[in-house]
Amino acid sequence: MQENIIIAGHHAHAQVSTSWQQQLSHAIRDPDTLCQRLGLDAQWLPGAQAGHRLFDICVPDAYLARIKPNDPNDPLLRQVLPIGDETLASPGYVTDPLEEADHRPVKGLIHKYANRVLLIASPACAINCRYCFRRHFPYSENSPSRAQWQEALDYLRADTSIHEAILSGGDPLAASDRQLAWLVEQLESIPHLKRLRIHTRLPVVIPDRVDEGLLSWLGSTRLQKVVVLHINHANEIDQAVVDACTRLKQAGVTLLNQSVLLRDINDNVPTLAALSERLFEAGVLPYYLHVLDPVQGAAHFDVPDKEAQALIQALLEHLPGFLMPRLVREVPGKMSKTPL
Ligand code: SF4
């Protein structure tokens, strides 16, 4: 077992000097390797294989290095290791919990809320989170080519009430800087657009993603920039993540975080308090704490509303107001998130 620890640590370290693209292409994508690298008992393998068949495993080394080997309860491992429960059908858990299919006026664009639209900038993610509400999203039908982007851009140009473009995915930062620089150039030429918001987990999963290529287009746009990270546990924030956040801030980005409340991962007061504290140390403000979207295969992560509300009440005694995330749920058809 000791050997595994050294191999895992050494390998992760060796990867750090490579580009983010190489790190992504070397990500672990099968249950055997994941279990082996972390020295997990063979009893976890059948569940991992069953879940993997429904939604692929993807774990880059830079993230793996933050997982404690030999610990099936590690809060980062629980986010990426498929278990047999994913195959269970649960009443009310569906493939498109937010009913986004109803809000796609043109390919690659979701217009749900007033004044802002969401663009699916990349179908890929750098990590596959088991609780993801888009685990069944038909990305192949929604990743436009450059020509098809024109249709989405025309939609934005024509609607002067839209002030904010939100790049989403998958993970929008999984797209190349060339593509992103082109897209942002198109967006900033639309006079009524004021803000560019990017929802991403990549700076957390592979901190080297925040490289010069990214900072050059992000740092130079006239649009106000907000990056909403997705971090669920303080252990996800190592020094490399802090450094990536610092680089984003130096480029003029406002940094926020949203988390998902997850059973056995962050469903207690000390863990949530530590997350907020650690986020602030990294220069990030807690923004939302989402209750789980009822996506098929993720019911075992659910924390009931009453318990979630009690947790937030208790958390108030441990944190200053500006470090309190807002507990929300996304309700299909509603014009905004619903506070709980
Ligand atoms: S990074 Fe975000 S979109 Fe991708 S799998 Fe994780 S939660 Fe889902």
Boltz pocket constraint, residues with backbone or C-beta under 6 A from the ligand:
constraints:
  - pocket:
      binder: B
      contacts: [[A, 124], [A, 125], [A, 126], [A, 127], [A, 128], [A, 129], [A, 132], [A, 133], [A, 134], [A, 169], [A, 170], [A, 171], [A, 201], [A, 230]]
      max_distance: 6.0
